[in-house]
Each structure stands twice: as C-alpha cells, then as structure tokens.
Amino acid sequence: MGCVLSSPYNPFAGWLLGLFLDIAGSGLINLRYLLRIGSGCFTGNLLFQGFYLMTEIASSHNSSSSEPRKGLVQIFTGDGKGKTSAALGTVIRALGQGLKVCIVVFMKGHYPYSEWAFLSRVPDVRIERFGFETFTDPTNVKLEEKEEAAKALASAREAVLGGEYDLVVLDELNIAVAWKLVELDEVVKLIQDKPQNVELILTGRNADAKLVQMADLVTECLKIKHPFDKGIMARKGIDY
C-alpha cells in the first residue's frame, strides 16, 4: 500500500528520512527496515518509528560484528526423552546459519536411527558412529564396547581440536562416562582443551557432577510419562 502524508510537511520528518537514507547507504542497515518504517508514513507516530528503526540499526550492526563467536559447553541429560532431539535442534539451527557440524555417537552407533540416515545426506555435517546395535549392559561392559568408546573419544578430540567444525555434538557421552566406557578425566581434558570458538554439546543421562559444573548450559529432561510404561514400543519414524 502506498504511503500518503496526512499532515503538512514536517522539517523534522524530512531530516530524519534523510538520516535514515544516509545510514542505509552506509551499509549499516538493510533496506527492508526502511520499507518497514516507510509503511508508517512518518505521520503521527514518526518519533516512535524513528526510535524503533534506530534500535533495529544497533541490533543489525551488533549481530554482524566481525568478532569471533564464543563457543559454549551444553549438556542435555536426565531420564526423560528428548536429549538427542534437543541437540539435533541446535544442529539444524547451526546448519541454517552455514556452520559446520560434527556428531560423534558414543553408543548404539549402529542402531537404525532415522536421524543419522537423514543427516548423513546433508552438506556441512559429518557423523561418526561407534558402538553396536545392541544396548550395553552396565553390569557387564565388554572389552569391545570400551574399544569402540575409545575410538569415539579419539574422533571427538579430532573434531573439537581440528579447527574444521563450529559445533560438535558428543551423543551419549554422559552415559558412556557413567558406565566407565570412557574415563571422566579424559572428557574433562577435552573440555579444557576446546578452542574458544567451538560449541560443544554432550548428551546422555547421568551426567557427571564435574561435567555439569564445567558446562555453561545444562538442561535436565524429566520423565513425566512415557509410552513404554503402557507397553507401547518404539515406533519407526517417530522414536527411531
């Protein structure tokens, strides 16, 4: 809809419009912001629109800063469903911004989870899967399971320290530590050695208190209800 001035020419409006155009020309603001303000017609709410635009300018300028992004450590833990799902939500967001992602799966690596099948076809994401299709028995951890976990940890160190990835997800690492497939001290050292620009996500129940202390964000998924309690087994395409 076209803009029609409903009041006589206001010198302040002319000056402010000129200022906005100068700022747009400087590259500090996208033209879409000017169009948004233009729809306000610079009439009765001119001052409000002006301050709104200046806020948008500051936000746009700050978000496009050349300062390197600070990478944090996130943990998704707890007995409830959704830990890996939460991490994969961040993966999708990162890919949407053109970031490079590596996912290292510490346990159940060869279980036919659909998310790995899908993400393996997506550019800018690498998936390294370790462990077996069968679930680990924490009371009887096998040597080959520890060997797989050791390979996963080596792959994780390469991904975190190699300089190629912006986001690294270590799926089921927490439970691998809790069941002694991976030594806690090795994970602590990995976090300490992490470059500042790398975002690191750890998933799995029973996150160690030391890792929780080191993390910047910790979310506990709490089980309220679960279909398994009613005898409903995992459903293809929904649960795996």
Secondary structure by P-SEA (a helix, b strand, c coil): ccccccccccaaaaaaaaaaaaaaaaccccaaaaaaaaaaccccaaaaaaaaaaaaaaaaaaaaccccbbbbbbbbbcccccaaaaaaaaaaaaaaabbbbbbbbccccccccaaaaaaaacccbbbbbbccccccccccccaaaaaaaaaaaaaaaaaaacccccbbbbcaaaaaaaaccccaaaaaaaaaaccccbbbbbbcccccaaaaaaccbbbbbccccccccccccccccccc
